């Protein structure tokens, strides 16, 4: 499992935002680098209200994939 997939699964389990969860569910099975980059941006933009240690870890991981 890649770091991106792990971050997506953490969003699905812990994030309170349903839209972020939906994007993360779709992203968990993506393999194309550009698709992952775009999906990471969508997830990040929808998890703005999520706080805490898990959220910080996920944000840090997802930001790596947006470059």
KEKOL-157676 format. One line per field, with one value per atom (N, C-alpha, C, CB): residue number from 1; atom name; x, y, z. Coordinates in steps of 0.001 Angstrom, whole numbers, plus 524288, in hexadecimal, padded with zeros to 5 digits. Each point is the difference from the previous one (the first is absolute). Glycine has a CB too. Example, Ala and Ser with C-alpha at 12.3 -4.5 7.8 and 13.67 -1.06 7.14 Angstrom:
<atoms>
num <- 1	1	1	1	2	2	2	2 .
atome <- N	CA	C	CB	N	CA	C	CB .
px <- 83386	7FC86	80384	7F89C	80606	80334	7FCFE	804A0 .
py <- 7E9C6	804A6	804B0	7FB6B	808AF	804A6	80442	7FD8C .
pz <- 81E78	80000	80000	804DE	7F852	8003C	802DA	7F79F .
</atoms>
This chain:
<atoms>
num <- 1	1	1	1	2	2	2	2	3	3	3	3	4	4	4	4	5	5	5	5	6	6	6	6	7	7	7	7	8	8	8	8	9	9	9	9	10	10	10	10	11	11	11	11	12	12	12	12	13	13	13	13	14	14	14	14	15	15	15	15	16	16	16	16	17	17	17	17	18	18	18	18	19	19	19	19	20	20	20	20	21	21	21	21	22	22	22	22	23	23	23	23	24	24	24	24	25	25	25	25	26	26	26	26	27	27	27	27	28	28	28	28	29	29	29	29	30	30	30	30	31	31	31	31	32	32	32	32	33	33	33	33	34	34	34	34	35	35	35	35	36	36	36	36	37	37	37	37	38	38	38	38	39	39	39	39	40	40	40	40	41	41	41	41	42	42	42	42	43	43	43	43	44	44	44	44	45	45	45	45	46	46	46	46	47	47	47	47	48	48	48	48	49	49	49	49	50	50	50	50	51	51	51	51	52	52	52	52	53	53	53	53	54	54	54	54	55	55	55	55	56	56	56	56	57	57	57	57	58	58	58	58	59	59	59	59	60	60	60	60	61	61	61	61	62	62	62	62	63	63	63	63	64	64	64	64	65	65	65	65	66	66	66	66	67	67	67	67 .
atome <- N	CA	C	CB	N	CA	C	CB	N	CA	C	CB	N	CA	C	CB	N	CA	C	CB	N	CA	C	CB	N	CA	C	CB	N	CA	C	CB	N	CA	C	CB	N	CA	C	CB	N	CA	C	CB	N	CA	C	CB	N	CA	C	CB	N	CA	C	CB	N	CA	C	CB	N	CA	C	CB	N	CA	C	CB	N	CA	C	CB	N	CA	C	CB	N	CA	C	CB	N	CA	C	CB	N	CA	C	CB	N	CA	C	CB	N	CA	C	CB	N	CA	C	CB	N	CA	C	CB	N	CA	C	CB	N	CA	C	CB	N	CA	C	CB	N	CA	C	CB	N	CA	C	CB	N	CA	C	CB	N	CA	C	CB	N	CA	C	CB	N	CA	C	CB	N	CA	C	CB	N	CA	C	CB	N	CA	C	CB	N	CA	C	CB	N	CA	C	CB	N	CA	C	CB	N	CA	C	CB	N	CA	C	CB	N	CA	C	CB	N	CA	C	CB	N	CA	C	CB	N	CA	C	CB	N	CA	C	CB	N	CA	C	CB	N	CA	C	CB	N	CA	C	CB	N	CA	C	CB	N	CA	C	CB	N	CA	C	CB	N	CA	C	CB	N	CA	C	CB	N	CA	C	CB	N	CA	C	CB	N	CA	C	CB	N	CA	C	CB	N	CA	C	CB	N	CA	C	CB	N	CA	C	CB	N	CA	C	CB	N	CA	C	CB	N	CA	C	CB	N	CA	C	CB .
px <- 8034A	7FCB6	80382	7F8BA	805FB	8031A	7FE8A	800BC	80288	7FEDC	7FAEE	8099E	7F582	7FB36	7FB33	804E5	7FB50	7FB9B	7FF0C	801F0	80236	7FF6D	7FD78	807E6	7F9BA	7FDA7	7FA36	808A7	7F60C	7FA82	7FCC5	802C1	7FF43	7FD1C	7FF64	80358	8008E	7FF86	7FBB8	80986	7F626	7FBD9	7FAAB	805F0	7F978	7FB00	7FE70	801DC	801DB	7FECE	7FF51	804F7	7FE3C	80036	7FDBD	807AB	7F82E	7FE64	7FA0C	807CF	7F66A	7FA5C	7FD61	8018F	80178	7FDD6	7FEB3	80524	7F5EE	7FE3A	80233	7F7DE	808C5	80221	805B3	7F9D8	8092C	80572	8003C	8028A	7F9DC	7FFCD	7FEE3	7FCEC	7FF82	7FEA8	804B0	7F6AD	80C0B	804B3	8043A	7FDEA	8029D	803F5	7FEB6	801CC	7F936	7FE7B	80156	7F8CA	80624	80143	805E7	7F7A5	80B24	805A6	80304	7FEEB	7FEED	802C7	80195	7FB11	80247	80122	80285	7F884	808FF	80281	805C4	7F99F	80859	80584	802F7	7FD7E	7FFB8	8027D	801E8	7FA4B	80A86	8026D	7FCF6	808AC	7F5A0	7FD24	7FA95	804E3	7F886	7FAF1	80090	7FD01	80713	80100	80110	80397	7FF5D	80134	7FAFA	808B3	7F3F3	7FB18	7FC6A	800CE	7FEDF	7FC9F	801E9	7FDE5	80734	80229	7FE5D	807AB	7F850	7FE47	7FA3E	806B2	7F613	7FA6B	7FF33	7FDDA	804E5	7FF70	801B2	8018D	802F8	801F8	7FC36	80912	7F4AC	7FC82	7FAE7	803E9	7FABC	7FB1A	800AA	7FCA8	8081A	800C5	801A8	80267	7FBF7	801AB	7FE3D	7FFC6	7FBEA	7FE14	8021D	7F826	80AC3	801F5	80508	7FBDD	8045A	80481	8020B	7FC8A	8082E	80234	804BB	7F73B	80ADA	804C9	7FF57	80267	7F949	7FF00	7FF96	7FB63	801DF	7FF49	80536	7F719	80C36	80527	80342	7FFA1	80045	802ED	7FE0F	80182	7F964	7FDB8	80144	7F8C7	806AC	80133	805A5	7F950	80A41	8058B	800F3	80262	7FB46	800A0	7FDAB	7FFCD	7FB6F	7FD69	802DD	7F78D	80AAE	802EB	804AA	7FD24	8051D	80466	7FE65	803C7	7F753	7FE19	7FDE4	7FDF0	801DA	7FDEE	80435	7F908	80BC1	8045F	80160	8036C .
py <- 7FB6A	80496	804E4	7FB12	8088A	804C6	803DE	7FEA9	80542	8041D	802CC	8012A	7FF9E	8029E	7FCC8	80431	7F6C6	7FC9E	7FFFE	7FA6D	8056E	80024	8051D	7FA36	80A1A	8050E	80007	80474	7F965	7FFBF	7FCD6	800CE	7FAC9	7FCC6	802BD	7F802	80AFB	80305	8041D	7FE86	803ED	803DD	7FD61	8054B	7F648	7FD38	7FE84	7FC90	801D3	7FE32	80481	7F7E2	80C38	803EF	80555	7FB5E	80622	8054F	8009E	800B5	80394	800C8	8020E	801A6	80038	80244	7FBBD	80835	7F761	7FBE0	800A4	7FF4C	80586	800E0	7FE3D	8079B	7F993	7FE40	7FA0B	80831	7F559	7FA46	7FDCD	80051	80219	7FE22	80067	802BB	801AB	800A2	7FC18	80987	7F58E	7FC52	7FA6E	805E0	7F8B7	7FABD	7FF30	7FFE8	80400	7FF9F	7FFEB	804A9	7FE75	80069	7FB43	8095A	7F3B7	7FB8B	7FBE9	8018F	7FE66	7FBFC	80231	7FAFF	809E7	8026D	7FE85	8077A	7F816	7FEAA	803F2	7F6B8	80C3B	803DE	8049F	7FD3C	80463	80429	80523	7FBBE	805BF	804E7	7FFB1	801A3	7F9F2	7FF51	8005E	7FA5D	80350	80035	8059E	7F6D4	80C13	80571	80336	7FF29	8004A	802EC	7FE42	8010D	7F9E8	7FDFD	801DD	7F81C	80811	801F1	805A9	7F9E1	8093A	8056D	80055	80292	7FA30	7FFE2	7FE6F	7FDC1	7FE40	7FE32	8044C	7F6AB	80BA8	80425	80496	7FD53	80424	80486	7FEE2	802D5	7F846	7FEA7	7FE42	7FD86	8022D	7FE58	80489	7F723	80DA5	804A4	8001A	804A4	7F909	8001C	7FBB0	80405	7F86A	7FB8E	80182	7F9BF	80560	80162	7FB3C	8091E	7F750	7FBDE	7FD7A	7FE75	7FDBE	7FD57	7FD14	7FF22	7FE00	7FD24	803BF	7F8FF	80B4F	803D5	80250	80209	7FF2B	80236	7FC1A	80576	7F5B3	7FBE9	7FF5B	7FB70	8046E	7FF5F	804B2	7FA91	80A25	804B6	7FFFA	804F5	7F9BA	7FFD2	7FC19	8027B	7F8FC	7FBF5	801B0	7F93A	808D3	8018F	80470	7FD2E	80667	80452	7FE1B	805AA	7F5F5	7FDC6	7FE7E	7FCB6	801DC	7FE38	80461	7F7A1	80D21	80453	802D0	80105	7FD78	802AC	7FD72	802AE .
pz <- 80000	80000	80000	804CD	7F7E1	7FF9D	8044B	7F657	80A5A	803D4	7FE99	801B4	7F938	7FE57	8017D	7F897	80681	8015F	805E3	7F82E	80ADC	805B6	801B9	800F9	7FCAF	80150	7FE97	7FE90	7FCF3	7FE67	803DB	7F6AF	80AFD	803B1	80547	7FB70	80629	804E1	7FF89	801DA	7F991	7FF27	8006D	7FA2B	8034F	80017	80593	7F702	80C18	8054A	803D9	7FE11	80184	80420	7FEA8	802EB	7F839	7FE94	80068	7FA00	8084E	80079	7FB08	8095A	7F2E9	7FB3E	7FC0A	80197	7FCFE	7FC71	7FA79	80550	7F8F8	7FABE	7FFC5	7FEAE	80559	8003A	80007	804DF	7FDF7	8001E	7FA91	80951	7F3E4	7FABD	7FC52	80174	7FEC6	7FCBC	8018E	7FEE5	80626	801D9	7FE5A	80795	7F895	7FE47	7FA46	8069D	7F640	7FA6C	7FF2C	7FDCB	80530	7FF57	801CE	80105	80290	80242	7FBF4	80828	7F378	7FC0A	7FB13	80376	7FCAF	7FB76	7FFC7	80066	7FAD1	7FF4E	7FCAA	800E7	7FBEB	7FCA3	8033B	7F87F	806C7	80321	7FFA7	7FE91	7FCCE	7FF55	8028C	7F79B	807ED	80291	805EC	7F88E	80983	8059F	801B6	7FFBF	7FD32	80141	80066	7FB72	800A3	7FFF0	80476	7F641	80AAD	80425	80558	7FA7D	80645	804F1	800E1	7FF28	7FCBB	80074	80183	7F95B	80443	80154	805B5	7F6AB	80B02	80569	803C6	7FD2A	801DA	8036C	8005C	7FDB5	7FDF5	80010	802E4	7F78F	8092C	8029E	805AA	7F75B	80A81	80568	8037E	7FCC3	801DF	802D6	805AE	7F79E	809BB	8055C	80377	7FC82	80151	802F5	802C6	7F9A1	80B7D	80330	802EB	800EF	80113	80339	7FD89	8038B	7FF47	7FE58	7FAD4	80960	7F61A	7FB26	7FB5F	8051C	7FBB5	7FBD5	7FE4E	80377	80042	7FECB	7FCE6	8082A	7F974	7FD46	7FA68	8088A	7F6D1	7FAC7	7FC8F	803D2	7FE44	7FCEF	7FE22	8051A	7FE66	7FE9A	7FB9E	80929	7F745	7FC00	7FACC	806FE	7F920	7FB28	7FD41	803DC	7FF23	7FDA5	7FCE3	8074A	7FA44	7FD15	7FA71	8086E	7F6F3	7FAEF	7FC8C	80440	7FDD0	7FCE7	7FCEA	80695	7F9FE	7FD51	7FAE3	80890 .
</atoms>
